[in-house]
Amino acid sequence: MSEEKLYAVKTDEGEFLSFSDDGDSVWNKAVGHFEMDKQKARSWAYNRGGHVVTLIEEPKKVVLSKKQAGIVEKARLSDIPATYISGRTDAYNGEESLLMNAYVNGYTAAKEKKYLVELCGLVTTDGAKQYLTKKNGKWFACRRMPGMHQDFTNEELNKAPEWAQQLDREEVTDDGIR
């Protein structure tokens, strides 16, 4: 976040001081003139009415894992949120301050990585590659098909049969395989 501030002159009715091309002042609900010099803004407010307001940048939201987001959400229900967060994080690796920041300024949850598991050497009769697939609790081989569950999280693959857990995984991105 920038340390520079912008100032504007605003009325109690929510209109901002603005200037037309010829230098005349006008009041406008949608647009205002912003100034980096607070003294100049104070002078405008004194001469034209209104009061000085400071415009600040919205803090950037931090990206949290699913587990970290859960801690922040549960802290919102706690009587002492900071204590709740500090009791569930490691202050030495910076996680505590990251979650405190997320509690105050907001956060976005990180997308969980997904993996595709090619079954090397296994092809259909027409030569299409086969991939690990799961449907109705059953694991099987299938060509790449939309609507089939073939992109797995690490957690899902760790629950797969032991033989499937030992296969190579390729990370899948939104636009295909990495």
MDTraj code that builds the backbone (N, CA, C; nanometers):
import mdtraj as md
import numpy as np

residues = "MET SER GLU GLU LYS LEU TYR ALA VAL LYS THR ASP GLU GLY GLU PHE LEU SER PHE SER ASP ASP GLY ASP SER VAL TRP ASN LYS ALA VAL GLY HIS PHE GLU MET ASP LYS GLN LYS ALA ARG SER TRP ALA TYR ASN ARG GLY GLY HIS VAL VAL THR LEU ILE GLU GLU PRO LYS LYS VAL VAL LEU SER LYS LYS GLN ALA GLY ILE VAL GLU LYS ALA ARG LEU SER ASP ILE PRO ALA THR TYR ILE SER GLY ARG THR ASP ALA TYR ASN GLY GLU GLU SER LEU LEU MET ASN ALA TYR VAL ASN GLY TYR THR ALA ALA LYS GLU LYS LYS TYR LEU VAL GLU LEU CYS GLY LEU VAL THR THR ASP GLY ALA LYS GLN TYR LEU THR LYS LYS ASN GLY LYS TRP PHE ALA CYS ARG ARG MET PRO GLY MET HIS GLN ASP PHE THR ASN GLU GLU LEU ASN LYS ALA PRO GLU TRP ALA GLN GLN LEU ASP ARG GLU GLU VAL THR ASP ASP GLY ILE ARG".split()
xyz = np.array([
    [0.0845, -0.1167, 0.0000],
    [0.0000, 0.0000, 0.0000],
    [0.0893, 0.1232, 0.0000],
    [0.0543, 0.2193, -0.0817],
    [0.1315, 0.3415, -0.0963],
    [0.1152, 0.4286, 0.0276],
    [0.2217, 0.5006, 0.0649],
    [0.2147, 0.5927, 0.1767],
    [0.1597, 0.7276, 0.1327],
    [0.1556, 0.7541, 0.0012],
    [0.1013, 0.8792, -0.0486],
    [-0.0493, 0.8779, -0.0310],
    [-0.1048, 0.9938, 0.0048],
    [-0.2483, 1.0043, 0.0237],
    [-0.3055, 1.1035, -0.0755],
    [-0.4317, 1.0845, -0.1061],
    [-0.5045, 1.1776, -0.1896],
    [-0.6147, 1.2393, -0.1054],
    [-0.6418, 1.3672, -0.1318],
    [-0.7436, 1.4390, -0.0574],
    [-0.8471, 1.4946, -0.1544],
    [-0.9690, 1.5044, -0.1067],
    [-1.0762, 1.5643, -0.1852],
    [-1.1617, 1.6471, -0.0907],
    [-1.2433, 1.7342, -0.1486],
    [-1.3363, 1.8138, -0.0697],
    [-1.4763, 1.7592, -0.0976],
    [-1.5491, 1.7333, 0.0109],
    [-1.6789, 1.6684, 0.0001],
    [-1.7809, 1.7418, 0.0871],
    [-1.9050, 1.7467, 0.0422],
    [-2.0124, 1.8064, 0.1222],
    [-2.0760, 1.6993, 0.2095],
    [-2.1591, 1.7425, 0.3035],
    [-2.2321, 1.6479, 0.3879],
    [-2.3338, 1.5681, 0.3072],
    [-2.3701, 1.6184, 0.1897],
    [-2.4659, 1.5491, 0.1017],
    [-2.3966, 1.4477, 0.0105],
    [-2.2645, 1.4351, 0.0208],
    [-2.1912, 1.3358, -0.0576],
    [-2.1435, 1.3832, -0.1935],
    [-2.1438, 1.5146, -0.2174],
    [-2.0946, 1.5667, -0.3447],
    [-1.9488, 1.6082, -0.3302],
    [-1.8720, 1.5845, -0.4358],
    [-1.7304, 1.6181, -0.4363],
    [-1.7062, 1.7467, -0.5153],
    [-1.6089, 1.8237, -0.4698],
    [-1.5683, 1.9437, -0.5416],
    [-1.4933, 1.9025, -0.6669],
    [-1.5334, 1.9605, -0.7787],
    [-1.4700, 1.9313, -0.9059],
    [-1.4486, 2.0630, -0.9780],
    [-1.3659, 2.0633, -1.0805],
    [-1.3392, 2.1850, -1.1558],
    [-1.3698, 2.1612, -1.3026],
    [-1.4376, 2.2576, -1.3633],
    [-1.4660, 2.2489, -1.5068],
    [-1.3395, 2.2877, -1.5835],
    [-1.3428, 2.2718, -1.7155],
    [-1.2259, 2.3024, -1.7991],
    [-1.1823, 2.4487, -1.7873],
    [-1.2767, 2.5386, -1.7592],
    [-1.2395, 2.6802, -1.7484],
    [-1.2018, 2.7203, -1.6057],
    [-1.1952, 2.6233, -1.5133],
    [-1.1481, 2.6500, -1.3782],
    [-1.2569, 2.6787, -1.2769],
    [-1.3813, 2.6848, -1.3211],
    [-1.4911, 2.7069, -1.2271],
    [-1.5124, 2.5814, -1.1430],
    [-1.5513, 2.6032, -1.0175],
    [-1.5761, 2.4874, -0.9315],
    [-1.7210, 2.4433, -0.9437],
    [-1.7396, 2.3115, -0.9399],
    [-1.8731, 2.2530, -0.9444],
    [-1.8778, 2.1388, -0.8431],
    [-1.9995, 2.1033, -0.8002],
    [-2.0168, 1.9913, -0.7090],
    [-2.0741, 1.8749, -0.7866],
    [-2.0181, 1.7577, -0.7650],
    [-2.0547, 1.6428, -0.8453],
    [-2.0580, 1.5185, -0.7571],
    [-2.1621, 1.4377, -0.7698],
    [-2.1706, 1.3139, -0.6904],
    [-2.0791, 1.2042, -0.7432],
    [-2.0516, 1.2061, -0.8739],
    [-1.9784, 1.0954, -0.9349],
    [-1.8277, 1.1183, -0.9396],
    [-1.7844, 1.2413, -0.9592],
    [-1.6425, 1.2676, -0.9814],
    [-1.5989, 1.3857, -0.8966],
    [-1.4747, 1.3841, -0.8567],
    [-1.4200, 1.4970, -0.7824],
    [-1.2770, 1.5219, -0.8245],
    [-1.2222, 1.6290, -0.7745],
    [-1.0817, 1.6598, -0.8007],
    [-1.0017, 1.6114, -0.6801],
    [-0.8968, 1.5392, -0.7061],
    [-0.8157, 1.4844, -0.5989],
    [-0.6818, 1.5554, -0.5955],
    [-0.6324, 1.5767, -0.4766],
    [-0.5129, 1.6562, -0.4570],
    [-0.4194, 1.5859, -0.3599],
    [-0.2883, 1.5900, -0.3887],
    [-0.1913, 1.5296, -0.2975],
    [-0.1511, 1.6272, -0.1872],
    [-0.1776, 1.7570, -0.2068],
    [-0.1408, 1.8602, -0.1094],
    [-0.2602, 1.8862, -0.0169],
    [-0.2497, 1.8432, 0.1077],
    [-0.3603, 1.8561, 0.2021],
    [-0.3939, 2.0030, 0.2290],
    [-0.2928, 2.0900, 0.2325],
    [-0.3169, 2.2330, 0.2565],
    [-0.4020, 2.2940, 0.1455],
    [-0.3742, 2.2542, 0.0216],
    [-0.4517, 2.3054, -0.0912],
    [-0.5971, 2.2588, -0.0795],
    [-0.6173, 2.1325, -0.0413],
    [-0.7523, 2.0806, -0.0236],
    [-0.8237, 2.1557, 0.0893],
    [-0.7525, 2.1858, 0.1985],
    [-0.8120, 2.2620, 0.3094],
    [-0.8547, 2.4017, 0.2640],
    [-0.7708, 2.4621, 0.1806],
    [-0.8014, 2.5955, 0.1277],
    [-0.9282, 2.5921, 0.0437],
    [-0.9414, 2.4892, -0.0424],
    [-1.0624, 2.4748, -0.1244],
    [-1.1851, 2.4584, -0.0349],
    [-1.1732, 2.3755, 0.0684],
    [-1.2854, 2.3512, 0.1586],
    [-1.3251, 2.4808, 0.2294],
    [-1.2269, 2.5607, 0.2689],
    [-1.2544, 2.6874, 0.3380],
    [-1.3234, 2.7862, 0.2431],
    [-1.2731, 2.7963, 0.1203],
    [-1.3246, 2.8945, 0.0235],
    [-1.4558, 2.8525, -0.0428],
    [-1.4779, 2.7218, -0.0584],
    [-1.5950, 2.6766, -0.1354],
    [-1.6941, 2.5956, -0.0514],
    [-1.6616, 2.5707, 0.0735],
    [-1.7480, 2.4910, 0.1603],
    [-1.7079, 2.3442, 0.1552],
    [-1.7698, 2.2650, 0.2371],
    [-1.7375, 2.1228, 0.2425],
    [-1.6260, 2.0953, 0.3415],
    [-1.5793, 1.9724, 0.3406],
    [-1.4718, 1.9308, 0.4313],
    [-1.3754, 1.8388, 0.3568],
    [-1.2548, 1.8278, 0.4089],
    [-1.1510, 1.7461, 0.3446],
    [-1.1695, 1.6006, 0.3850],
    [-1.1640, 1.5124, 0.2860],
    [-1.1667, 1.3686, 0.3124],
    [-1.0388, 1.3078, 0.2562],
    [-0.9907, 1.2038, 0.3211],
    [-0.8703, 1.1347, 0.2774],
    [-0.9111, 1.0071, 0.2051],
    [-0.8573, 0.9871, 0.0887],
    [-0.8845, 0.8657, 0.0125],
    [-0.7689, 0.7697, 0.0349],
    [-0.8018, 0.6453, 0.0674],
    [-0.6972, 0.5460, 0.0907],
    [-0.7191, 0.4277, -0.0013],
    [-0.6119, 0.3564, -0.0301],
    [-0.6215, 0.2352, -0.1112],
    [-0.6770, 0.1222, -0.0259],
    [-0.7566, 0.0382, -0.0879],
    [-0.8057, -0.0790, -0.0179],
    [-0.6899, -0.1766, -0.0018],
    [-0.6714, -0.2317, 0.1176],
    [-0.5608, -0.3265, 0.1374],
    [-0.5787, -0.4503, 0.0491],
    [-0.4673, -0.5051, 0.0062],
    [-0.4728, -0.6261, -0.0761],
    [-0.5082, -0.7451, 0.0107],
    [-0.5924, -0.8312, -0.0425],
    [-0.6295, -0.9524, 0.0283],
    [-0.5177, -1.0544, 0.0142],
    [-0.4947, -1.1301, 0.1199],
    [-0.3916, -1.2337, 0.1170],
    [-0.4537, -1.3646, 0.0683],
    [-0.3693, -1.4508, 0.0174],
    [-0.4149, -1.5816, -0.0309],
    [-0.3861, -1.6843, 0.0778],
    [-0.4903, -1.7574, 0.1166],
    [-0.4777, -1.8573, 0.2229],
    [-0.5105, -1.9968, 0.1715],
    [-0.4521, -2.0946, 0.2370],
    [-0.4883, -2.2333, 0.2094],
    [-0.6268, -2.2579, 0.2688],
    [-0.6842, -2.3704, 0.2328],
    [-0.8163, -2.4073, 0.2844],
    [-0.8132, -2.4165, 0.4379],
    [-0.7072, -2.4747, 0.4912],
    [-0.6936, -2.4902, 0.6365],
    [-0.6824, -2.3535, 0.7042],
    [-0.5997, -2.2640, 0.6476],
    [-0.5826, -2.1308, 0.7053],
    [-0.7131, -2.0510, 0.6997],
    [-0.7858, -2.0619, 0.5887],
    [-0.9144, -1.9926, 0.5760],
    [-1.0115, -2.0412, 0.6831],
    [-1.0072, -2.1701, 0.7139],
    [-1.0922, -2.2250, 0.8189],
    [-1.0616, -2.1640, 0.9551],
    [-0.9338, -2.1427, 0.9833],
    [-0.8937, -2.0821, 1.1106],
    [-0.9477, -1.9391, 1.1194],
    [-0.9350, -1.8638, 1.0099],
    [-0.9831, -1.7248, 1.0094],
    [-1.1347, -1.7211, 1.0278],
    [-1.2055, -1.8090, 0.9609],
    [-1.3519, -1.8108, 0.9731],
    [-1.3959, -1.8474, 1.1142],
    [-1.3283, -1.9424, 1.1773],
    [-1.3634, -1.9796, 1.3144],
    [-1.3260, -1.8684, 1.4127],
    [-1.2206, -1.7925, 1.3809],
    [-1.1817, -1.6803, 1.4660],
    [-1.2906, -1.5734, 1.4681],
    [-1.3638, -1.5602, 1.3574],
    [-1.4738, -1.4617, 1.3508],
    [-1.5849, -1.4952, 1.4506],
    [-1.5948, -1.6210, 1.4900],
    [-1.6973, -1.6637, 1.5858],
    [-1.6476, -1.6573, 1.7306],
    [-1.5188, -1.6327, 1.7456],
    [-1.4571, -1.6332, 1.8781],
    [-1.4746, -1.4984, 1.9480],
    [-1.4809, -1.5022, 2.0821],
    [-1.4858, -1.3780, 2.1598],
    [-1.3530, -1.3031, 2.1529],
    [-1.2445, -1.3786, 2.1369],
    [-1.1111, -1.3185, 2.1296],
    [-1.0415, -1.3741, 2.0050],
    [-1.0694, -1.3154, 1.8878],
    [-1.0190, -1.3688, 1.7619],
    [-0.8663, -1.3791, 1.7545],
    [-0.7960, -1.2799, 1.8050],
    [-0.6495, -1.2828, 1.7976],
    [-0.5938, -1.4006, 1.8765],
    [-0.6510, -1.4274, 1.9913],
    [-0.6073, -1.5407, 2.0724],
    [-0.6379, -1.6713, 2.0006],
    [-0.7539, -1.6790, 1.9380],
    [-0.7911, -1.7997, 1.8633],
    [-0.6893, -1.8260, 1.7524],
    [-0.6556, -1.7216, 1.6767],
    [-0.5598, -1.7370, 1.5656],
    [-0.4223, -1.7734, 1.6183],
    [-0.3729, -1.7012, 1.7187],
    [-0.2365, -1.7275, 1.7674],
    [-0.2241, -1.8652, 1.8299],
    [-0.3338, -1.9194, 1.8833],
    [-0.3303, -2.0526, 1.9424],
    [-0.3277, -2.1647, 1.8403],
    [-0.3498, -2.1313, 1.7129],
    [-0.3574, -2.2339, 1.6089],
    [-0.2563, -2.2138, 1.4963],
    [-0.1619, -2.1240, 1.5195],
    [-0.0622, -2.0964, 1.4157],
    [0.0772, -2.0905, 1.4746],
    [0.1737, -2.0841, 1.3871],
    [0.3138, -2.0759, 1.4260],
    [0.3620, -1.9326, 1.4036],
    [0.3845, -1.8602, 1.5118],
    [0.4267, -1.7201, 1.5020],
    [0.5653, -1.7066, 1.4397],
    [0.6474, -1.8094, 1.4500],
    [0.7858, -1.7992, 1.4039],
    [0.7996, -1.8059, 1.2522],
    [0.7038, -1.8672, 1.1836],
    [0.7159, -1.8740, 1.0373],
    [0.6320, -1.7665, 0.9678],
    [0.5724, -1.6752, 1.0448],
    [0.4964, -1.5650, 0.9875],
    [0.3499, -1.5964, 0.9611],
    [0.3083, -1.7190, 0.9904],
    [0.1697, -1.7568, 0.9624],
    [0.0711, -1.6770, 1.0486],
    [0.1084, -1.6537, 1.1741],
    [0.0185, -1.5809, 1.2632],
    [-0.0116, -1.4417, 1.2088],
    [0.0900, -1.3680, 1.1671],
    [0.0664, -1.2326, 1.1151],
    [-0.0089, -1.2371, 0.9824],
    [0.0153, -1.3404, 0.9020],
    [-0.0579, -1.3567, 0.7765],
    [-0.2074, -1.3739, 0.8044],
    [-0.2419, -1.4588, 0.9015],
    [-0.3819, -1.4829, 0.9335],
    [-0.4464, -1.3636, 1.0029],
    [-0.3705, -1.2911, 1.0828],
    [-0.4239, -1.1685, 1.1445],
    [-0.4567, -1.0671, 1.0345],
    [-0.3658, -1.0543, 0.9383],
    [-0.3871, -0.9651, 0.8238],
    [-0.5127, -1.0072, 0.7474],
    [-0.5286, -1.1366, 0.7246],
    [-0.6457, -1.1886, 0.6535],
    [-0.7735, -1.1605, 0.7318],
    [-0.7679, -1.1721, 0.8628],
    [-0.8853, -1.1454, 0.9476],
    [-0.9295, -1.0002, 0.9326],
    [-0.8343, -0.9089, 0.9308],
    [-0.8648, -0.7658, 0.9257],
    [-0.8974, -0.7187, 0.7839],
    [-0.8164, -0.7594, 0.6860],
    [-0.8282, -0.7048, 0.5508],
    [-0.8982, -0.7951, 0.4500],
    [-0.9292, -0.9166, 0.4890],
    [-0.9936, -1.0100, 0.3974],
    [-0.8923, -1.1018, 0.3309],
    [-0.9437, -1.2053, 0.2676],
    [-0.8561, -1.3039, 0.2044],
    [-0.9275, -1.3695, 0.0874],
    [-0.8487, -1.4382, 0.0072],
    [-0.9036, -1.5256, -0.0956],
    [-0.8438, -1.6626, -0.0714],
    [-0.9206, -1.7653, -0.0993],
    [-0.8722, -1.9015, -0.0792],
    [-0.7938, -1.9451, -0.2027],
    [-0.6795, -2.0063, -0.1803],
    [-0.5967, -2.0559, -0.2899],
    [-0.6683, -2.1717, -0.3585],
    [-0.6547, -2.1768, -0.4890],
    [-0.7120, -2.2904, -0.5615],
    [-0.6273, -2.4128, -0.5314],
    [-0.6943, -2.5214, -0.5003],
    [-0.6225, -2.6450, -0.4731],
    [-0.5670, -2.7006, -0.6034],
    [-0.4426, -2.7465, -0.5979],
    [-0.3817, -2.8051, -0.7179],
    [-0.4523, -2.9353, -0.7528],
    [-0.4686, -2.9566, -0.8810],
    [-0.5304, -3.0799, -0.9313],
    [-0.4288, -3.1528, -1.0182],
    [-0.4402, -3.2845, -1.0201],
    [-0.3453, -3.3681, -1.0931],
    [-0.4183, -3.4678, -1.1814],
    [-0.3569, -3.4960, -1.2946],
    [-0.4042, -3.5961, -1.3883],
    [-0.3040, -3.7108, -1.3836],
    [-0.3542, -3.8338, -1.3806],
    [-0.2663, -3.9504, -1.3715],
    [-0.2827, -4.0334, -1.4988],
    [-0.1791, -4.0259, -1.5845],
    [-0.1807, -4.1069, -1.7068],
    [-0.1388, -4.2493, -1.6711],
    [-0.2097, -4.3460, -1.7262],
    [-0.1761, -4.4864, -1.7038],
    [-0.0869, -4.5292, -1.8198],
    [0.0431, -4.5063, -1.8039],
    [0.1416, -4.5282, -1.9107],
    [0.1326, -4.6701, -1.9666],
    [0.1332, -4.6793, -2.0986],
    [0.1305, -4.8078, -2.1667],
    [-0.0093, -4.8642, -2.1831],
    [-0.1073, -4.8035, -2.1213],
    [-0.2447, -4.8511, -2.1310],
    [-0.3191, -4.7605, -2.2296],
    [-0.3643, -4.8194, -2.3415],
    [-0.4345, -4.7429, -2.4444],
    [-0.5616, -4.8165, -2.4862],
    [-0.6523, -4.7420, -2.5469],
    [-0.7741, -4.8028, -2.5998],
    [-0.7404, -4.8733, -2.7316],
    [-0.8351, -4.9461, -2.7890],
    [-0.8104, -5.0167, -2.9155],
    [-0.7821, -4.9202, -3.0298],
    [-0.8267, -4.7939, -3.0172],
    [-0.7963, -4.6957, -3.1221],
    [-0.6745, -4.6094, -3.0881],
    [-0.6000, -4.6466, -2.9820],
    [-0.4728, -4.5815, -2.9492],
    [-0.4816, -4.4632, -2.8544],
    [-0.5990, -4.4327, -2.7988],
    [-0.6130, -4.3199, -2.7058],
    [-0.5519, -4.3548, -2.5698],
    [-0.4811, -4.2584, -2.5091],
    [-0.4224, -4.2783, -2.3770],
    [-0.5333, -4.2994, -2.2746],
    [-0.4980, -4.3724, -2.1673],
    [-0.5922, -4.4006, -2.0585],
    [-0.5476, -4.3249, -1.9329],
    [-0.6443, -4.2793, -1.8559],
    [-0.6162, -4.2023, -1.7349],
    [-0.6924, -4.2608, -1.6176],
    [-0.6368, -4.2394, -1.4988],
    [-0.7036, -4.2813, -1.3766],
    [-0.8343, -4.2033, -1.3659],
    [-0.9415, -4.2741, -1.3375],
    [-1.0753, -4.2148, -1.3339],
    [-1.1499, -4.2725, -1.2139],
    [-1.2424, -4.1938, -1.1577],
    [-1.3218, -4.2414, -1.0446],
    [-1.4675, -4.2033, -1.0683],
    [-1.5542, -4.3006, -1.0450],
    [-1.6977, -4.2768, -1.0570],
    [-1.7696, -4.3731, -0.9634],
    [-1.8631, -4.3195, -0.8862],
    [-1.9417, -4.4004, -0.7926],
    [-1.8536, -4.4846, -0.6995],
    [-1.7417, -4.4255, -0.6546],
    [-1.6529, -4.4941, -0.5612],
    [-1.5618, -4.5983, -0.6242],
    [-1.5669, -4.6143, -0.7557],
    [-1.4843, -4.7141, -0.8266],
    [-1.3738, -4.6430, -0.9048],
    [-1.2547, -4.7000, -0.9003],
    [-1.1394, -4.6490, -0.9742],
    [-1.1227, -4.7339, -1.0999],
    [-1.0982, -4.6673, -1.2150],
    [-1.0804, -4.7419, -1.3395],
    [-1.0046, -4.6575, -1.4411],
    [-0.9754, -4.7194, -1.5559],
    [-0.9054, -4.6512, -1.6652],
    [-1.0066, -4.6013, -1.7674],
    [-0.9799, -4.4808, -1.8201],
    [-1.0701, -4.4222, -1.9190],
    [-0.9925, -4.3181, -1.9991],
    [-1.0275, -4.3054, -2.1279],
    [-0.9672, -4.1964, -2.2057],
    [-1.0104, -4.0636, -2.1448],
    [-0.9443, -3.9540, -2.1793],
    [-0.9775, -3.8214, -2.1288],
    [-1.1157, -3.7836, -2.1817],
    [-1.2087, -3.7627, -2.0887],
    [-1.3459, -3.7324, -2.1283],
    [-1.4045, -3.6234, -2.0389],
    [-1.4694, -3.5241, -2.0995],
    [-1.5369, -3.4214, -2.0192],
    [-1.6455, -3.4860, -1.9327],
    [-1.6593, -3.4349, -1.8123],
    [-1.7617, -3.4878, -1.7224],
    [-1.7162, -3.6061, -1.6386],
    [-1.6012, -3.6639, -1.6715],
    [-1.5484, -3.7755, -1.5916],
    [-1.4544, -3.7178, -1.4851],
    [-1.4541, -3.7772, -1.3670],
    [-1.3679, -3.7308, -1.2584],
    [-1.2265, -3.7862, -1.2812],
    [-1.1409, -3.7009, -1.3431],
    [-1.0046, -3.7420, -1.3755],
    [-0.8992, -3.6448, -1.3233],
    [-0.9403, -3.5288, -1.2761],
    [-0.8486, -3.4316, -1.2162],
    [-0.8653, -3.4420, -1.0647],
    [-0.7587, -3.4841, -0.9974],
    [-0.7663, -3.5149, -0.8547],
    [-0.6791, -3.4228, -0.7714],
    [-0.7211, -3.3956, -0.6486],
    [-0.6361, -3.3258, -0.5520],
    [-0.5413, -3.4290, -0.4916],
    [-0.4368, -3.3813, -0.4258],
    [-0.3447, -3.4717, -0.3559],
    [-0.4205, -3.5540, -0.2525],
    [-0.5124, -3.4895, -0.1831],
    [-0.5898, -3.5587, -0.0797],
    [-0.6696, -3.6746, -0.1401],
    [-0.7302, -3.6515, -0.2564],
    [-0.8069, -3.7591, -0.3220],
    [-0.7150, -3.8728, -0.3646],
    [-0.5988, -3.8368, -0.4204],
    [-0.5061, -3.9406, -0.4675],
    [-0.4476, -4.0198, -0.3516],
    [-0.4339, -3.9563, -0.2358],
    [-0.3835, -4.0295, -0.1186],
    [-0.4850, -4.1313, -0.0666],
    [-0.6096, -4.1195, -0.1085],
    [-0.7131, -4.2161, -0.0709],
    [-0.7375, -4.3193, -0.1811],
    [-0.6650, -4.3052, -0.2908],
    [-0.6783, -4.3995, -0.4022],
    [-0.6133, -4.5324, -0.3637],
    [-0.6391, -4.6382, -0.4409],
    [-0.5707, -4.7655, -0.4134],
    [-0.4191, -4.7456, -0.4151],
    [-0.3487, -4.8282, -0.3406],
    [-0.2036, -4.8132, -0.3245],
    [-0.1307, -4.8099, -0.4586],
    [-0.1708, -4.8951, -0.5540],
    [-0.1039, -4.8975, -0.6844],
    [-0.1193, -4.7629, -0.7566],
    [-0.2339, -4.6951, -0.7386],
    [-0.2584, -4.5669, -0.8051],
    [-0.1782, -4.4538, -0.7399],
    [-0.1544, -4.4641, -0.6101],
    [-0.0786, -4.3617, -0.5389],
    [0.0662, -4.3550, -0.5852],
    [0.1174, -4.4639, -0.6429],
    [0.2571, -4.4697, -0.6834],
    [0.2800, -4.4223, -0.8264],
    [0.1743, -4.3887, -0.8984],
    [0.1872, -4.3437, -1.0376],
    [0.2259, -4.1967, -1.0438],
    [0.2902, -4.1580, -1.1538],
    [0.3292, -4.0187, -1.1740],
    [0.2058, -3.9313, -1.1935],
    [0.2134, -3.8099, -1.1394],
    [0.1042, -3.7138, -1.1479],
    [0.1503, -3.5932, -1.2279],
    [0.0620, -3.5422, -1.3113],
    [0.0908, -3.4187, -1.3837],
    [-0.0069, -3.3128, -1.3368],
    [0.0466, -3.1949, -1.2988],
    [-0.0402, -3.0883, -1.2510],
    [-0.1261, -3.0359, -1.3662],
    [-0.2519, -3.0148, -1.3372],
    [-0.3470, -2.9632, -1.4359],
    [-0.3724, -2.8157, -1.4043],
    [-0.3652, -2.7311, -1.5061],
    [-0.3982, -2.5894, -1.4913],
    [-0.5330, -2.5638, -1.5556],
    [-0.5834, -2.4430, -1.5433],
    [-0.7126, -2.4098, -1.6019],
    [-0.7134, -2.4249, -1.7535],
    [-0.5962, -2.4082, -1.8140],
    [-0.5892, -2.4166, -1.9602],
    [-0.5254, -2.5474, -2.0085],
    [-0.5191, -2.6467, -1.9235],
    [-0.4639, -2.7761, -1.9654],
    [-0.3607, -2.8263, -1.8672],
    [-0.2735, -2.9160, -1.9152],
    [-0.1703, -2.9757, -1.8302],
    [-0.0461, -2.8901, -1.8363],
    [0.0218, -2.8800, -1.7227],
    [0.1458, -2.8034, -1.7147],
    [0.2605, -2.8813, -1.7731],
])
top = md.Topology()
chain = top.add_chain()
for i, resn in enumerate(residues, 1):
    res = top.add_residue(resn, chain, resSeq=i)
    for name in ("N", "CA", "C"):
        top.add_atom(name, md.element.get_by_symbol(name[0]), res)
traj = md.Trajectory(xyz[None], top)
